[in-house]
Amino acid sequence: MSASNPMKIFLLDEHTAALDPKIANFILELTQKIIKEKKLTTLMVRHSMKQAIDYGDRLIILHKGKIVFDISKEEKAKLTIKHLLDEDLASDELLLN
């Protein structure tokens, strides 16, 4: 990537899925560092609810291509996995697909 054409958006699709937990955590921390240093807009696809809650400024849950949950940084800071499971979005179809 040249300095004249800097990256503006960072797309990550389960970029730690095939890694052991220790390496995955290292990669997630490194990813966060790069995002902050470069001030990147990032779309990170996660299937781990904990990681979805722990990382990023906004949490959007999609089901069959439609947004079923969208929460901002301030609200997300108070969010727990239990809260997500207690929501209507915890249907078997949504969790298993």
C-alpha angles and dihedrals in degrees: 000000000000125000090240091059106039122186113259103177129036118203118197123178111189089316092173099040098110096042130098114253096258094051092040091056090048091051092047091051091047090048091052090050093052092047092052096042094048094036091230129177102231135194109197119184111210132173092188109093091203093054091044088056095041099049132056139015098267136031121211122178118200128197121185090345096307128107108246098168132023123173132174128229095263093051092039091059088068095042123113133186088248089057090053091048091049091054122093087251089075093084116141091246093054096044095045098045 
